[in-house]
């Protein structure tokens, strides 16, 4: 009986089924406490709460000021980022790099959704690095056609432009 957390690692290592809690399910044993800083089989990580619309990093993410940039910066792999702010005002950001496994989740059932918009001429909002597992839920990503950084890389899928997420990792989107 393979734990559900082993399926995530199976994406990286192919046929070998591995458990990240140190149990052997295939030919190899994986100590997954530190696969990109995340313990997939362990307890859930910390929760960071974004409470401002600005894109500043003043050196800490606390109850008086925590931007999305700060939450991403100070979170560890496996942590969750939530929002407690006026959802009628968009968060305007420059390129945000996800270099560790994170879940970024707007409040469920809130209308409008938390809106995040690119401040960089249509550049992507998020860059998900290789070997990173990112989950984005209940968000509205706007003003990002992925042409701002390199206009020669613009592509159209069925006549529609897109590119809010520059993805080299594994990204799950739900209600985005």
N, C-alpha and C positions, 0 to 999 in steps of 0.2 A: 504494500500500500504506500504509494509515493505521496508525500505531502504536497499541497498545492504550491508551496513556494518553490519546489524543484522545477516546475514548469517554466518559470521565468528564466532560470539559468539554462534550461534546455535550449532556449533560443540562441544562446551564445556558443554552446558546445555540441550542438547536433544531437546525435543518437544517444549519447551517454546520459542517463538519468541520474541526476545528482540532487542530494538534499543539502540545503544550506545550513542545516542544523548539525552537520557533521556525520550523518548516517549514510552508509554506503548503499547506493541503489544501482550502481553500474560498475564499470571497471576502474573508476577513479573516485577518490574521496576529495571533496572540496570543502575546505574550511572557509565558509562564506561569511564569516563575521565581517570581513573586510573586502568584499568585492565592491569596489568603488565606494567604500565607506558605509555600506549598508548591510545590516543583518536582516535578511528577508524573513527569516523564520522567527525572529525575536519579537519583542514587544513593539507596539507602534512608537514612532518617534515623537519629538516635541511638536507643538503647534505654535506657529508664528502668526500673529494677527496684524494684517495691513490696516492702518487706521488713518492714512493720509493719501491724497491724490498726487503729491509731488514725486519727483524721481531722485530725490537727494539721499545721499548716504552721509549722515552726520556722525558716524562712528558707532552707533548702537541701534538696536531695534527694540524699543520699549513701549510702554503704554502711552507715552506722550507723543512719540513720533516713530512710526515704523512704515517706511515706504516699501513697495514691492521689491525694489532693488535691494534694500537692506535685508528684507526677509530672506531673499534668495542668497545673499552674501553670508548671512550669519547662520542659516540653517545647516544642518548636517544631513548626510544621506539618509533617506527614509523619513525625514520630517515632512510635515504638512503645513501649507500656507493657506490661511483663511482670510476673510475680509470683514471688517466692521466699519463701513463708511457709506456715505450717500451714493447709491448706485446710479443716480441720475446724472452725475458728473463723471466724465471719463478720466481714467488714469492715463496720463501722457508720459511715455517712456522712450528712451533710446534703447537700442539693442540690449536685451537681457540674456545673459549666457547661463544656461543650466549645465553645470559641470558635475552635478551629483544627482542622485535619484530623489525626486521630489514629487509631491502632489500639490498642485495649486488649484484651489477649489473655491468658487464663489458660493454664496448662500443658495440653498435649494428653495425653489418656489418664489424667489424674489423677482419682481418685474419693475424696471428693466434689470437684466443681468449686469454684473460688474463688467464695464466696458474698459478695455485697454487698447490704446491707440498709439501708433508709431509717430514719434516726433522727428523722424529722420528721413524725410522725403520718400516715404513708402517702403523703407527697409523693413525686413522682418522684425517682429516684436520679440520673439524668442529664438534663440539658437540652442538646440539640444545637442550636446557633444556626443561623440561616439561612446558606446558602452554605458550610456545613461538611460535609465528608464524614467520617463516623465509621464505624469497623468495630469491632464487639464480638464476641469469640470466646471460647468455653469458659468462660462465666461463668454464675452463678446469681444472678438479681436477685430479691430477696424483700422482703416487707412494704412494697409500694408499690402503692397502688390509684389514685394520681393524684387523690385527693380531698382530701388534706391541705391544699393551698394554696387551693383553691376548691371547696367541696363542691357548688356549683351546676354545676360543669363535669363531674361524674362521668357517665360513660356506660357502658353495658353492651353488649358485642358477643356476640350469641347467648347471653345470660345469664351471661357471664363478665366479671369486672372485670379491668382491667389498666391499666398506665400507668407502668411503671418508667422509660420513656424518653419525655420530652417533646421531640418531634422537629419542628424547623422546618427541618432540613437534609436530608441524604441519609445514612441510617444502614443499614448492612448488619449483620445479626445472624447468627451461625453458632454453633450449639450453645449458645444462650442461653435 
